[in-house]
Amino acid sequence: MLVSPGEILQKAFEEGRLVGAFNTGNMEMTMGILRAAEELDKPILLQIAEKRLGHSPLHLMAPLMVEAARRARIPVAVQLDHGEDSAVVRQALDYGFTGIMFDGSALSLDENIARSEQVRAMGAQWLETEIGVLAGSEGGPEAEALHSDPGQAEQFALACGCDCLAVSIGNAHGHYKGKPKLNFGILEEIHRRLPELPLVLHGGTGIPREDLHRAAKLGICKVNIATASFDALYRAKNQDTADYFALSEAMVQSVYENTLKQLDWFAA
């Protein structure tokens, strides 16, 4: 069932629950993610990041993702992750994506506000934005962390009118170097200033379960998972046979098992 992210996230936010937002890059990942979500009867977001489109072209992935969501037995929102290029945002909307995550975190505050407003004007019914910069890489160059400033977060969110806000509090893209150290003081202050706004934690792979549930009490309702799924897909290559169909099913099964684990971590 294809739905807006808001139909999934708003209720989760009000109830203090976590929702998994899983990035995909091919058919097998998509099948494994949805198989697990359907088995556990958990609504999810299915996403693809703009920087991954060189390997997973949008004109091939978008129809697959949208149709998979339509046929799913659970609510599934389909979202562009870390969209930056207006042409890509337009394509995602034209293909039927129900959410857009616009990433203007590398821009000045005023530019981030202006570009976010432009994405909304393009027809994004659900708009996720980001303030602060995460360390690590989302398929591009490595970035240095810049934690979200609570005052700027409040100014930005109120000015651009986003539906949810991704924050940088020590979370990172890719693999963590050591145990993640989330700055809950920053998160608590952002939530205090924006008590009605759902917050998002990118870089969910590797964050301890207890930290995720502590974050849920401070406004986080959406957690992005990408690295763990790609790692699971890669592990499936160790097959004793050259049979493509066996490899394909192994990839589905590996991502399915990882998604089950992640969804279990999100459960209270």
C-alpha positions, -999 to 999 in steps of 0.1 A, spaced: 0 0 0 17 32 -12 12 60 13 27 94 23 55 93 49 32 115 70 6 87 73 33 65 89 55 90 108 30 114 124 13 86 144 47 71 154 59 105 165 28 111 187 32 76 202 70 79 207 77 50 183 105 44 158 100 38 121 126 22 99 135 40 66 154 15 45 176 25 15 176 2 -15 198 -1 -46 184 -30 -65 155 -55 -69 169 -80 -43 173 -54 -16 138 -41 -22 123 -76 -20 142 -85 12 132 -52 29 96 -56 21 95 -94 29 107 -86 64 83 -56 69 53 -76 57 62 -106 79 64 -83 110 34 -61 98 55 -30 102 50 1 80 83 14 66 98 40 43 116 27 12 143 51 0 170 57 -25 197 83 -22 205 107 -50 243 99 -48 235 62 -55 218 69 -88 250 64 -108 248 28 -98 210 25 -95 194 48 -121 162 64 -111 144 55 -143 149 19 -134 146 20 -96 117 44 -92 91 23 -111 103 -8 -92 101 9 -58 67 25 -64 51 -6 -77 65 -27 -49 50 -3 -24 17 -4 -41 15 -41 -39 28 -44 -4 5 -57 24 17 -30 47 18 8 44 50 18 25 62 54 17 87 59 -11 111 87 -6 141 103 -23 169 105 2 195 133 2 181 150 -28 201 180 -40 195 184 -77 162 200 -86 159 179 -118 163 147 -97 136 159 -73 113 166 -102 119 131 -116 112 115 -83 79 134 -79 69 125 -115 76 88 -108 52 90 -78 75 92 -48 54 103 -19 82 120 1 113 141 -7 143 145 17 160 176 5 196 180 18 207 216 19 229 210 49 261 221 31 245 255 22 242 286 42 211 289 64 194 313 41 202 292 10 190 260 28 157 277 36 152 291 1 160 258 -16 138 238 7 109 262 -1 116 256 -38 113 219 -33 80 223 -15 68 245 -44 77 218 -68 49 197 -53 65 178 -24 36 168 -2 60 155 25 93 174 29 122 162 51 151 186 55 184 186 73 203 210 95 239 203 105 263 180 86 268 143 93 303 128 93 310 100 69 298 94 34 264 88 17 279 75 -16 300 107 -21 331 124 -5 338 120 32 323 148 53 333 164 86 306 165 112 289 198 121 264 193 149 230 209 146 227 242 164 193 242 182 187 279 176 194 275 139 173 243 138 143 262 152 148 292 128 152 269 98 123 246 105 99 275 111 110 294 81 109 265 55 79 247 69 93 213 67 73 182 78 103 166 96 139 175 103 170 154 102 196 164 128 233 159 134 241 149 169 270 126 165 253 102 141 272 94 109 268 79 74 286 46 68 305 26 94 312 42 128 348 44 140 342 31 175 309 33 194 286 62 183 284 90 209 252 109 204 248 143 219 214 140 236 217 175 250 215 190 215 186 166 207 167 175 238 171 212 232 159 209 195 129 189 207 121 215 234 122 243 208 102 222 182 80 200 202 55 193 174 80 185 147 91 149 140 128 145 140 150 121 120 182 102 127 203 94 97 232 69 100 212 44 120 235 15 113 255 7 144 237 29 169 230 9 201 194 -1 207 192 18 240 204 50 223 177 47 196 149 43 222 163 72 243 162 93 211 126 83 205 117 100 238 132 132 224 114 135 191 132 110 169 106 89 150 124 80 118 157 61 116 176 56 83 193 23 76 215 20 45 249 6 53 237 -25 71 215 -34 42 243 -29 16 267 -50 39 241 -78 40 238 -77 2 276 -80 -2 278 -109 22 255 -129 0 281 -132 -27 299 -160 -9 281 -188 -28 295 -222 -37 277 -222 -70 277 -200 -101 239 -201 -103 226 -166 -107 192 -174 -93 207 -189 -62 227 -157 -58 196 -136 -63 177 -155 -36 207 -153 -12 208 -116 -16 171 -113 -9 174 -136 22 204 -117 36 187 -83 33 155 -98 47 174 -112 78 191 -78 84 158 -59 81 142 -83 106 170 -75 130 167 -37 125 130 -37 129 133 -57 161 157 -31 174 132 -3 167 104 -21 186 99 -9 221 
